[in-house]
């Protein structure tokens, strides 16, 4: 199983944000709840249609997005230019 089996993006569902397939549960919501200290059990209790594999897929999806994130480094401006603001 890969996260693509459990995560979908459809412009007609939650404005195209990634959700658990067949639901309106956004990946972002699950990640925020986990970040706030919710446990897997808390999420499964709060969202009865949710499965453990869905939570793992949300985490895998987030890791993949971050892994492919492009970082652009910008050099610091000299103090004289920065103060012109």
C-alpha positions as CSV (number, residue, x, y, z in Angstrom):
1,X,0.0,0.0,0.0
2,X,1.2,3.5,-0.8
3,X,-0.3,6.8,0.2
4,X,-1.7,7.2,-3.3
5,X,-4.1,4.3,-2.6
6,X,-5.6,6.3,0.3
7,X,-5.1,10.0,-0.5
8,X,-6.9,11.8,-3.3
9,X,-7.2,15.3,-4.6
10,X,-10.3,16.3,-6.5
11,X,-11.3,19.9,-7.2
12,X,-14.9,19.0,-6.3
13,X,-13.9,17.8,-2.8
14,X,-12.5,20.3,-0.3
15,X,-11.3,22.6,-3.1
16,X,-8.8,20.0,-4.3
17,X,-6.9,19.7,-1.0
18,X,-5.6,16.2,-0.3
19,X,-8.2,14.2,1.6
20,X,-8.6,10.6,2.8
21,X,-10.0,8.8,-0.3
22,X,-13.8,8.5,-0.1
23,X,-14.1,11.1,2.6
24,X,-13.9,14.8,3.3
25,X,-11.2,14.4,5.9
26,X,-8.3,16.6,4.9
27,X,-4.8,15.3,5.4
28,X,-4.0,18.7,6.9
29,X,-6.5,18.2,9.6
30,X,-5.0,14.9,10.6
31,X,-1.5,16.3,10.6
32,X,-2.6,19.3,12.7
33,X,-4.4,17.1,15.2
34,X,-1.3,14.8,15.5
35,X,0.9,17.9,15.9
36,X,-1.4,19.1,18.8
37,X,-0.9,15.9,20.6
38,X,-3.8,13.8,19.4
39,X,-3.2,10.1,19.4
40,X,-4.0,7.6,16.6
41,X,-6.8,6.3,18.9
42,X,-8.2,9.9,19.4
43,X,-8.4,10.3,15.6
44,X,-10.0,6.9,15.1
45,X,-12.6,7.7,17.8
46,X,-13.3,11.1,16.4
47,X,-13.6,9.9,12.7
48,X,-15.2,6.4,12.7
49,X,-14.6,5.9,9.0
50,X,-10.9,6.6,9.4
51,X,-8.5,3.6,9.4
52,X,-5.0,3.3,10.9
53,X,-3.7,3.0,7.3
54,X,-5.3,6.3,6.4
55,X,-3.3,8.1,9.2
56,X,-0.1,6.4,8.1
57,X,-0.9,7.4,4.5
58,X,-1.4,11.0,5.6
59,X,2.0,11.0,7.3
60,X,3.7,9.4,4.2
61,X,2.0,12.0,2.0
62,X,3.3,14.8,4.1
63,X,6.8,13.4,4.2
64,X,6.8,13.0,0.4
65,X,5.6,16.6,-0.1
66,X,8.4,17.9,2.2
67,X,11.0,15.6,0.5
68,X,10.1,17.2,-2.9
69,X,9.9,20.8,-1.6
70,X,12.1,23.2,-3.3
71,X,14.2,25.5,-1.1
72,X,15.4,28.8,-2.5
73,X,18.1,30.5,-0.4
74,X,18.3,34.3,-0.6
75,X,21.4,36.1,0.3
76,X,21.2,38.7,3.1
77,X,21.1,42.3,2.0
78,X,23.8,44.6,3.1
79,X,22.8,46.6,6.2
80,X,22.6,49.8,4.2
81,X,20.1,48.4,1.8
82,X,18.1,46.6,4.4
83,X,17.5,49.7,6.4
84,X,15.8,51.4,3.4
85,X,13.0,48.9,3.8
